[in-house]
């Protein structure tokens, strides 16, 4: 009986950190504009995703910034292949009206790391800033690399 109890305690000790890491983020923590953009990407490509992600953001009116972002995505797709989906890395709630969402867009030959600075002035979330890079260390916070 003591061996069974010790095994149970060791199992719980091992599983608790895993549960704590994954239990922090729920689907409701992710502003819909982020996941809607990825859904648009799957259906209509990078232009469709950018249309969603730029809605209500400074990029919506800044054609130069939007074109640069579109060109960067096109170059990335050329090197890394077809878009396959996305995975959530982490959501940081900074204030009730601002969140940062870190994600990995999956492509055939590697991920594109993204940081969405989300802002809600009234009832609707927008993306104030969008950062992306093929190198995770340039996008993800340093805490993502600590064990």
Secondary structure, 3 states (H helix, E strand, C coil): CHHHHHHHHHHHHHHHHHHHHHHCCCHHHCCHHHHHHHHHHHHHCHHHHHHHHHCCCHHHHCHHHHHHHHHHHHHHHHHHCCEEEEEEEEEEEEECCEEEEEEEEEECCEEEEEEEEEEECCCCEEEEEEEEECCHHHHCCHHHHCC
